[in-house]
Amino acid sequence: MLWGLVVVGVIGILLGFRFRVAALIVVTAVTVVGGVAAGGIGSVFDWHHLISILLLVVVLQGAYLLGLFLGVIWRQGMSREQ
């Protein structure tokens, strides 16, 4: 689970740095579907499984906002140099 959070966080930062909200929506849907598939169909309504999927989505979207912020700062720094 920890590596899943790290991977989702890195993907979120890269998405925020380069892409916009449409890509975030698609990757969020892929994360939810992947979380359901990894846990098995029988455990979809298990509370622990639902909370872990929600945690993955929250980390993804928080990392996206961080990447968006870093991208804005980087672009402002590049425009000042020119």
WOSUL-V217266 format. One record per residue. N is the residue number from 0. RES is the residue in one letter. PHI is phi in whole degrees, -180 to 180 (none if undefined). PSI is psi in whole degrees, -180 to 180 (none if undefined). OMEGA is omega in whole degrees, 0 to 359 (NA if undefined). Layout:
N|RES|PHI|PSI|OMEGA + N|RES|PHI|PSI|OMEGA
//
This chain:
0|M|none|-37|181 + 1|L|-65|-42|179 + 2|W|-66|-32|176 + 3|G|-63|-41|178 + 4|L|-66|-40|179 + 5|V|-65|-46|181 + 6|V|-64|-45|179 + 7|V|-64|-37|178 + 8|G|-64|-44|178 + 9|V|-65|-43|178 + 10|I|-62|-42|179 + 11|G|-63|-42|178 + 12|I|-64|-44|179 + 13|L|-65|-38|177 + 14|L|-63|-45|181 + 15|G|-66|-34|181 + 16|F|-72|-33|188 + 17|R|-114|-43|189 + 18|F|-108|178|182 + 19|R|-114|-166|192 + 20|V|-63|-33|181 + 21|A|-60|-40|178 + 22|A|-68|-35|178 + 23|L|-64|-40|179 + 24|I|-63|-44|180 + 25|V|-65|-46|181 + 26|V|-68|-32|175 + 27|T|-64|-43|178 + 28|A|-64|-40|178 + 29|V|-65|-38|178 + 30|T|-64|-44|179 + 31|V|-65|-47|180 + 32|V|-64|-41|178 + 33|G|-65|-39|177 + 34|G|-65|-39|178 + 35|V|-67|-43|181 + 36|A|-67|-37|181 + 37|A|-70|-32|181 + 38|G|-85|-15|182 + 39|G|92|150|183 + 40|I|-67|-35|182 + 41|G|-67|-24|183 + 42|S|-103|20|181 + 43|V|-62|-36|184 + 44|F|-99|15|174 + 45|D|-78|132|185 + 46|W|-62|-39|180 + 47|H|-65|-38|179 + 48|H|-69|-42|178 + 49|L|-64|-39|179 + 50|I|-67|-37|179 + 51|S|-68|-37|176 + 52|I|-67|-42|178 + 53|L|-62|-40|177 + 54|L|-63|-41|177 + 55|L|-62|-43|180 + 56|V|-67|-41|179 + 57|V|-64|-43|178 + 58|V|-65|-42|179 + 59|L|-59|-48|184 + 60|Q|-74|-34|175 + 61|G|-66|-41|178 + 62|A|-67|-33|176 + 63|Y|-61|-45|179 + 64|L|-64|-39|176 + 65|L|-63|-44|177 + 66|G|-64|-38|177 + 67|L|-63|-43|178 + 68|F|-64|-45|179 + 69|L|-63|-37|178 + 70|G|-65|-40|179 + 71|V|-65|-44|179 + 72|I|-63|-42|181 + 73|W|-64|-42|180 + 74|R|-68|-35|177 + 75|Q|-67|-39|178 + 76|G|-66|-37|179 + 77|M|-70|-35|180 + 78|S|-72|-29|178 + 79|R|-72|-31|179 + 80|E|-70|-29|182 + 81|Q|-86|none|NA
//
